[in-house]
Amino acid sequence: MQEWYLVHTKAGKEVSVRSQLDEWLPETFLPTLKVQVHRWGRLVNSISPLFPCYVFARLPACCDLRRIGYTLGVREIVRGGQEPLVVPRLVVDQLKVRCARGPVELLSRPFHKGEQVVIANGALRGFEAVFEQYLSGPQRVAILLSSLTESSIRVVLPASSIVRSEV
């Protein structure tokens, strides 16, 4: 019986690893995500792996796991102790349905400079701030916290840590 496994790759090598494994494995799967990133001062669309540094691979029962380990760009097969961990077929099937029309798009309206936000989680949860800018793509943001003094404190957080203010 063929099961799905997760292959841990080196950073940026997901496409190369998938191509190499496609040559001799029954099936591989690399779900992708459409993101907006800042390049040369502009916001542009880019396609990146939904799970950076990971490729799904369906392996036959008699597969030589060492061959996968020696594939260029592969770090290892994800394991639990000494045994490779099986990814439930339902998880892969649901991801395939979600990716059937191309890269996954997370529909979120980007924040704009000067917009009022609230920190939703972490040590500063509940604090109000002003959105300043995205840093290295939409994953990190810089915000300005108002303090009791006349100056503001610049804080860098994951973008998922802030929400729009309801004011």
ABEGO torsion letter per residue (X at the ends): XBBBBBBBBBBGAAAAAAAAAAAABABBBBBBBBBBBBBGGBBBBBBBBABBGBBBBBBBAABBAAAAAABBGBABBBBBEABBBBBBAAAAAAAAAAAAAEBBBBBBBBBBBGBBBBBABEAABGBBBBBABBBGEAABBBBBBBBABABBBBBBBBAAABBBBAX
